[in-house]
Amino acid sequence: MFLKNLFLPYDVYSRHKIVAELIGTMTLVLDVGASLKELSQFLPPATKFFSTDIIGGDVISTGTALPFKSKSVDTVVSIDTLEHVPKSLRQKFLSELCRVAKKGVILAAPLGTDKHIQAEKQEVARQKKLPVSPDPYLLEHIREGLPTLADLKILFKPYPNHELYFSGNFVTAQKLFRLHRSEISLPLAGRLPCLFTLSPYLRWGRAIHFSIWHLPPKARLSSHFCEQK
């Protein structure tokens, strides 16, 4: 499993490793917005893991109407999904995560500071000049809007029992993201030497994109947004 993780993109590796450490030894974990189920590669073998997404995973569903009973899962996780949810639906999305969670919620997403938002717009403009199409996730970030600190204060107001953490520096993440985009544009035969040369740097690169909150009164919410203050 460890060797398999080394072949994940730097951002996927870093954010999932952080969240797995936060989960600890919870026995039943639901990941909302995880069609590829990468988090399962970082959890202990004894953990029962399942995921839901609109395009894949174990259960097809939308995060604003989860088909699970209240308090039916130890920990509900959502990694880099909030910023893809329309702003008008984010409160409903969060309330569904908290409804299903019995012990805690971990929510991870990029923080929308002015510099971060501007940097993503500049990155999309740069990518439009390249032969490959701009990253679709970045385009969606711009369309839906990264959650700002003001947005988060409103979003988490109904949940007084929470904690918010910041980590990392999006400037470093942006540089590593460009390296990854260059790597995936190579023919497959050229990717392996590139991967082994850059993997020590790519793996920690996205640990710079998170913050954490704890929610429900008797449970915990965690959300990770990256920004160096």
C-alpha positions in Angstrom: 0.0 0.0 0.0 2.9 2.4 0.8 4.5 1.9 -2.6 1.1 2.5 -4.2 0.7 5.8 -2.4 4.0 7.0 -3.8 2.4 7.0 -7.2 -0.3 9.4 -6.2 -0.1 13.0 -7.2 1.5 15.2 -4.5 -1.7 17.0 -3.6 -3.7 13.7 -3.3 -1.0 12.2 -1.1 -0.6 15.1 1.3 -4.2 16.0 2.0 -5.3 12.4 2.4 -2.3 11.6 4.7 -3.2 14.5 7.0 -6.9 13.6 7.1 -6.1 9.9 7.9 -4.0 11.0 10.8 -6.9 13.1 12.1 -9.3 10.1 11.8 -7.1 7.9 13.9 -8.7 4.6 14.8 -12.4 5.2 14.0 -14.0 2.0 12.8 -16.5 3.3 10.3 -15.6 6.2 7.9 -17.6 7.8 5.1 -15.9 10.0 2.6 -18.3 12.4 0.8 -17.1 13.5 -2.7 -14.6 10.7 -3.2 -15.2 8.8 -6.3 -11.7 7.3 -6.4 -11.6 6.4 -2.7 -7.9 7.4 -2.2 -8.4 7.9 1.5 -8.8 4.2 2.0 -5.2 3.7 1.1 -4.1 5.7 4.2 -6.4 4.1 6.8 -5.6 1.1 9.0 -6.7 -2.2 7.6 -9.4 -2.6 10.3 -11.2 0.5 9.3 -14.5 0.1 7.5 -14.4 2.7 4.7 -17.0 3.6 2.1 -17.5 6.6 -0.1 -20.2 8.5 -2.0 -20.0 10.9 -4.9 -22.2 12.1 -7.8 -20.0 10.2 -10.3 -18.7 7.2 -8.5 -17.7 5.6 -5.2 -19.6 2.9 -3.3 -22.9 4.9 -3.3 -24.0 7.4 -6.0 -25.5 10.4 -4.3 -25.3 14.2 -3.8 -23.7 15.6 -0.7 -26.8 17.7 0.0 -29.0 14.6 0.4 -27.0 11.7 1.8 -28.9 8.4 1.7 -27.8 7.4 5.2 -29.4 7.4 8.6 -28.6 10.0 11.2 -25.6 9.3 13.4 -24.9 6.1 11.4 -21.2 6.6 10.8 -18.3 7.2 13.2 -16.5 9.9 11.1 -17.7 11.6 8.0 -15.0 13.1 5.9 -15.1 15.5 2.9 -11.8 16.4 1.2 -11.6 19.2 -1.3 -15.3 19.0 -2.2 -16.7 22.1 -0.4 -15.2 24.5 -3.0 -17.0 22.6 -5.8 -20.4 23.0 -4.1 -22.4 26.1 -5.1 -22.4 28.6 -2.3 -26.1 28.5 -1.9 -25.9 24.8 -1.1 -22.8 24.7 1.2 -24.8 25.1 4.4 -27.0 22.2 3.5 -24.0 20.2 2.5 -22.4 20.7 5.9 -25.6 20.0 7.8 -25.8 16.6 6.0 -22.3 15.7 6.9 -23.0 16.5 10.6 -26.4 14.7 10.5 -24.8 11.4 9.5 -21.7 11.6 11.8 -21.8 10.0 15.2 -18.4 11.1 16.5 -17.0 13.7 14.2 -16.7 15.4 10.8 -13.5 16.3 9.0 -13.8 18.9 6.3 -10.9 19.9 4.1 -10.7 22.6 1.5 -8.6 25.5 0.1 -8.9 28.8 1.8 -10.0 31.7 -0.5 -7.7 34.5 0.4 -7.4 37.4 -2.2 -3.9 36.2 -3.1 -5.0 32.6 -3.5 -8.0 33.5 -5.7 -5.9 35.7 -7.9 -3.1 33.1 -8.2 -5.6 30.5 -9.4 -7.0 32.9 -12.0 -3.5 33.6 -13.2 -2.7 29.9 -13.3 -5.8 29.2 -15.5 -4.8 32.0 -17.8 -1.3 30.5 -18.0 -2.7 27.0 -18.8 -4.9 28.4 -21.6 -1.7 29.3 -23.5 -0.5 25.7 -23.3 -1.4 22.7 -25.6 -3.3 20.9 -22.9 -6.7 22.1 -21.6 -6.8 24.1 -18.3 -7.4 22.0 -15.2 -11.1 21.4 -14.8 -11.0 21.6 -11.0 -9.3 25.0 -11.1 -12.0 26.2 -13.5 -14.7 25.0 -11.0 -12.9 26.7 -8.2 -13.2 30.0 -10.0 -16.8 29.4 -11.0 -18.1 28.3 -7.5 -15.6 30.4 -5.5 -13.1 29.3 -2.9 -14.5 29.5 0.7 -13.2 32.7 2.3 -12.7 33.2 6.0 -15.9 35.3 6.1 -17.8 32.5 4.4 -16.5 30.0 6.9 -17.6 32.1 9.9 -21.2 32.1 8.5 -21.0 28.4 7.5 -19.9 27.3 11.0 -22.0 29.7 13.1 -24.7 27.0 13.8 -21.9 24.8 15.2 -20.2 26.5 18.2 -18.2 23.4 19.1 -15.7 23.6 16.3 -12.0 24.3 15.8 -10.4 25.9 12.7 -6.7 25.4 11.7 -4.6 26.7 8.9 -1.5 25.3 7.4 0.9 25.7 4.5 1.6 28.2 1.8 -0.3 28.1 -1.5 2.6 29.7 -3.4 4.6 26.4 -2.8 1.5 24.4 -3.7 1.2 26.3 -7.0 4.8 25.6 -8.0 4.4 21.9 -7.2 1.0 21.9 -9.1 2.8 23.2 -12.2 5.4 20.4 -11.8 2.6 17.9 -11.7 0.9 19.3 -14.7 4.2 19.1 -16.6 4.6 15.5 -15.5 1.2 14.3 -16.6 1.7 15.9 -20.0 4.7 13.6 -20.6 4.4 10.3 -22.5 4.0 7.5 -20.0 7.6 6.3 -20.6 8.9 9.7 -19.6 6.8 9.9 -16.4 8.6 7.2 -14.3 12.1 8.9 -14.2 10.3 12.2 -13.5 8.2 10.7 -10.8 11.1 9.1 -8.9 13.1 12.3 -9.2 10.3 14.6 -7.9 8.3 12.4 -5.6 10.0 13.3 -2.4 9.0 16.9 -3.1 5.6 16.3 -4.6 4.4 14.2 -1.7 4.5 16.9 0.9 3.5 19.7 -1.4 -0.2 19.8 -0.8 0.0 19.8 3.0 -0.3 23.5 2.4 -3.9 23.6 1.5 -5.9 22.8 4.6 -7.6 23.9 7.8 -9.7 22.0 10.3 -12.9 22.4 12.3 -14.8 20.4 14.9 -18.6 20.4 14.8 -21.6 18.7 16.2 -22.2 19.3 20.0 -21.3 15.7 20.8 -19.2 15.1 17.8 -16.3 16.8 16.1 -16.0 18.6 12.8 -12.7 19.1 11.1 -12.0 21.1 8.0 -8.7 21.9 6.5 -8.0 25.0 4.5 -4.6 25.9 3.3 -3.1 29.3 3.7 -0.1 30.8 5.4 -1.4 33.8 7.4 
